[in-house]
Amino acid sequence: MGAKIFRTISQRHLMEPVEQASHEGTFDVEIMMKPGETMQRVVGFGASLTDSSAYLLNETLGDESRKQAMTDLFDPDQGIGLSMLRNPMGASDYARDVYSYDDMPDGKRDDSMEHFSIARDERNVIPLIHEAKRLNPDLKVVMSPWSAPAWMKTNGSMKAGSLREDCRETYARYFVQCLRAYGSHGIEVHAVTPQNEPLYEPTHYPSMAMSAQEETVFVRDHLRTAMREAGFKTLILGYDHNWDRCDYPLALLDGAAESFDGIAWHWYAGDPQSQSVVSERHPGKFSYVTEASGGEWIPGFEPAFSHLVGMIIQALNHGANAFVLWNIALDEHRGPTVPGFGESTCRGLLRVDSERRKASKEIDYYGLAHFSRHIRPGAHVVPTIATGNTDGARCVAALNEDGSRAMVLLNDGESPITVRAGWEDNAANVTLTPKAVATIVWR
């Protein structure tokens, strides 16, 4: 079985193997896959087709640039084969204005969902999902609300506030209407989360506070029942917030494990080990990292790139079934954002030059590529054993359904290391400079 090494040698070079793997020479550390053992199944890797990203791809880019961008993102052979989209239900912080799927005048309600509409998504988001699915039939869509419609909330606003108790059943109906509307376009929603970042209540973009008790009651007594009665088997992933709060997801599963299919995580605080803490108490539940944005708070190519790769490695080794970054595309001003948002510091997978109508690849595109291109949906993560001078050596290994194997290696240290990696009699050597990344693929 031959082995090839894929390296990111600059921000512009990744797609082809830069060398055949060496099978000889000395090494500092040996990392071997445990024979006959596998861990969790990988569902996929991806990013978010926010209103801003969809507008940039579908309306700002020229036709040829858009086709090339979509190929680069979703085609498993000519691109990096992204297989997941986690999209907002209505406006997020990265939208051109504030909206829900059922906006009403002040003082009016729409419990019957008579005015429900995904017309905003039909303009850009839906066509791009169809194009992505054409390029990659394995694509799965996850949907998350940043806020309920304003008329369902305690403060009558899409920004901050909480869900009114008398609107819980209506809000569950809102989710079902969303699933039906997407289904009418031939798009089956793979999973939903009840609320994006329920412990964060900013006032400068759509948000909604939701305690663990409130989310438990909403899902157990309303959302799960409404989805089941409507015939949907869509997964419900609870929490959808940072690694630093195990108490919230544990409270959800302790109180209503049968109502939640798993937990969604963000990477902005805490450590991926939290995933293992939760799964040890509640084995068998899915663990998805649903949001992780690169940004100006991690400057420079090298530290940002190695940080991203290192976090994905850790998340997979702690049981993650999926890892999804944030915006697929942002413009030269790191937007658009909702009015009043202020300065954006986030980075997309692609950077769209609005004047030239061209897209260029960002750091995050290349970092995610090491995983999404070589660890395919249906793969199983494989445990490894490391011996020797393991300081700085990080890795994750996977067995794909077609029998191929992949191992992503990161040198997180300050000195060069040579790693011998593989399984049983199939091993290869690769030398990594500090903060460098390489993926070895055996076919």
Secondary structure, DSSP 8 states (H G I E B T S, - for coil): --EEEEE--BTTB-SS--EE-B--S--SEEEEE-TT----B--EEEEE--HHHHHIIIIIS-HHHHHHHHHHHH-TTTS----EEEEESS--SSSSS---SS---TT---TT-TT---HHHHHTHHHHHHHHHHH-TT-EEEEE-S---GGGBTTSSSSS-BB-GGGHHHHHHHHHHHHHHHHTTT--EEEE-S-SSTT---SSS---B--HHHHHHHIIIIIHHHHHHTT---EEEEEEEETT--HHHHHHHHHHGGG-SEEEEESSSS-THHHHHHHHHSTT-EEEEEE--EETTS-SHHHHHHHHHHHHHHHHHTT-SEEEEEESEEETTS----TT-----EE-SEEEETTTTEEEE-HHHHHHHHHHTTS-TT-EEE-EEEEE--TTEEEEEEE-TTS-EEEEEEE-SSS-EEEEEEETTEEEEEEE-TT-EEEEEE-
